[in-house]
Amino acid sequence: MFLNLQDKGLLLRIDTQALKVLDTWNVAPCGQPSAMDMDKKNERVFIGCRSGVFAAVDGNTGQGHHDAADRAWRRMRSSSMRRRD
């Protein structure tokens, strides 16, 4: 299980059986991580940030893929905005 600490910009990986924190990862440049979803098949955690950044984190290692995720998010948003016109 994963938990965002919005005020600290952290993502926690939690063992729900032992009720303990396994890992704590900084998700900078994601300011105030809020919305979160997971791709269980590929072990990716996707985080929407109030700072306007979109982050993707490897759910096993905590390695961030922020830049690539943010570019994909911006492309998707810009193409959906064009369709509304």
Contacts in CASP RR format, 6 or more apart in sequence:
PFRMAT RR
TARGET T0000
AUTHOR 0000-0000-0000
METHOD contacts of the structure
MODEL  1
MFLNLQDKGLLLRIDTQALKVLDTWNVAPCGQPSAMDMDKKNERVFIGCR
SGVFAAVDGNTGQGHHDAADRAWRRMRSSSMRRRD
1 13 0 8 1.000
1 14 0 8 1.000
1 16 0 8 1.000
2 11 0 8 1.000
2 12 0 8 1.000
2 13 0 8 1.000
2 14 0 8 1.000
2 36 0 8 1.000
2 38 0 8 1.000
2 45 0 8 1.000
2 59 0 8 1.000
3 11 0 8 1.000
3 12 0 8 1.000
3 14 0 8 1.000
4 10 0 8 1.000
4 11 0 8 1.000
4 12 0 8 1.000
4 27 0 8 1.000
4 33 0 8 1.000
4 34 0 8 1.000
4 36 0 8 1.000
4 47 0 8 1.000
5 11 0 8 1.000
5 12 0 8 1.000
5 33 0 8 1.000
6 32 0 8 1.000
6 33 0 8 1.000
6 34 0 8 1.000
6 50 0 8 1.000
7 32 0 8 1.000
9 26 0 8 1.000
9 27 0 8 1.000
9 28 0 8 1.000
9 30 0 8 1.000
9 31 0 8 1.000
9 32 0 8 1.000
9 33 0 8 1.000
10 24 0 8 1.000
10 25 0 8 1.000
10 26 0 8 1.000
10 27 0 8 1.000
10 33 0 8 1.000
11 24 0 8 1.000
11 25 0 8 1.000
11 27 0 8 1.000
11 33 0 8 1.000
11 45 0 8 1.000
11 47 0 8 1.000
11 57 0 8 1.000
11 62 0 8 1.000
12 21 0 8 1.000
12 23 0 8 1.000
12 24 0 8 1.000
12 25 0 8 1.000
13 21 0 8 1.000
13 22 0 8 1.000
13 23 0 8 1.000
13 24 0 8 1.000
13 25 0 8 1.000
13 59 0 8 1.000
13 62 0 8 1.000
14 20 0 8 1.000
14 21 0 8 1.000
14 22 0 8 1.000
15 21 0 8 1.000
15 22 0 8 1.000
23 62 0 8 1.000
25 57 0 8 1.000
25 62 0 8 1.000
27 33 0 8 1.000
27 47 0 8 1.000
27 49 0 8 1.000
27 55 0 8 1.000
27 57 0 8 1.000
27 64 0 8 1.000
27 66 0 8 1.000
29 51 0 8 1.000
29 53 0 8 1.000
29 66 0 8 1.000
30 47 0 8 1.000
30 48 0 8 1.000
30 49 0 8 1.000
30 51 0 8 1.000
30 53 0 8 1.000
30 54 0 8 1.000
30 55 0 8 1.000
30 66 0 8 1.000
31 49 0 8 1.000
31 50 0 8 1.000
31 51 0 8 1.000
31 52 0 8 1.000
31 53 0 8 1.000
32 49 0 8 1.000
32 50 0 8 1.000
32 51 0 8 1.000
33 47 0 8 1.000
33 48 0 8 1.000
33 49 0 8 1.000
33 50 0 8 1.000
33 55 0 8 1.000
34 47 0 8 1.000
34 48 0 8 1.000
34 49 0 8 1.000
34 50 0 8 1.000
35 47 0 8 1.000
35 48 0 8 1.000
36 45 0 8 1.000
36 46 0 8 1.000
36 47 0 8 1.000
36 48 0 8 1.000
37 45 0 8 1.000
37 46 0 8 1.000
38 44 0 8 1.000
38 45 0 8 1.000
38 46 0 8 1.000
38 59 0 8 1.000
39 46 0 8 1.000
43 58 0 8 1.000
43 59 0 8 1.000
43 60 0 8 1.000
44 56 0 8 1.000
44 57 0 8 1.000
44 58 0 8 1.000
44 59 0 8 1.000
44 65 0 8 1.000
45 56 0 8 1.000
45 57 0 8 1.000
45 58 0 8 1.000
45 59 0 8 1.000
46 54 0 8 1.000
46 55 0 8 1.000
46 56 0 8 1.000
46 69 0 8 1.000
47 54 0 8 1.000
47 55 0 8 1.000
47 56 0 8 1.000
47 57 0 8 1.000
48 54 0 8 1.000
48 55 0 8 1.000
49 55 0 8 1.000
53 66 0 8 1.000
53 70 0 8 1.000
54 66 0 8 1.000
54 69 0 8 1.000
54 70 0 8 1.000
54 72 0 8 1.000
54 73 0 8 1.000
54 74 0 8 1.000
55 64 0 8 1.000
55 65 0 8 1.000
55 66 0 8 1.000
55 69 0 8 1.000
55 70 0 8 1.000
56 64 0 8 1.000
56 65 0 8 1.000
56 66 0 8 1.000
56 68 0 8 1.000
56 69 0 8 1.000
57 63 0 8 1.000
57 64 0 8 1.000
57 65 0 8 1.000
58 64 0 8 1.000
58 65 0 8 1.000
END
